[in-house]
Amino acid sequence: QLSVNINTLSKRMNDVQQMSSEKNPALQELRALELSGWQLHQQQWVLQRDHLVLARETLEWASKNHGEKGRLLEVWRQHQQEYARALEELRRQRQGLENKHLEVESRLVERGLQ
């Protein structure tokens, strides 16, 4: 399902990029921020999909190679730490984009109300 979502999101991002260009700089910036947010979301889905694939493959390998369980456990623990760091970095980036989006959106509305 994650692969389907990743592909669907890629198509939607391409559609948005093909839309006619906006003349208002603030709206251009909002569109760019939206696309960046979608790209981060897509990166997170790819990361999660790859993580799940590795988990499945690791368990399958361990069930067939009992003598490898200790080594596989160490590899898994290292991967788990890297995965958690990568997820946290994506969250940090997404929070930054959301803050910037709110700032630009607020500026756009305030200009319209002046």
NORZIRA-V559995 format. One record per pair of residues at least 12 apart in sequence whose C-alpha atoms are under 7 Angstrom apart, sorted by sequence separation. I is the first residue (numbers start at 0). GAP is how many residues later the second one is. D is the distance in whole Angstrom. If there is no record, write none. Layout:
i->[I:I]
gap->[GAP:GAP]
d->[D:D]
This chain:
i->[12:5:5:1:43:43:1:39:39:36:36:32:32:29:29:25:25]
gap->[22:36:39:43:43:46:47:50:54:57:60:64:68:71:74:78:82]
d->[7:6:7:6:7:7:6:7:7:6:7:7:6:6:7:7:6]
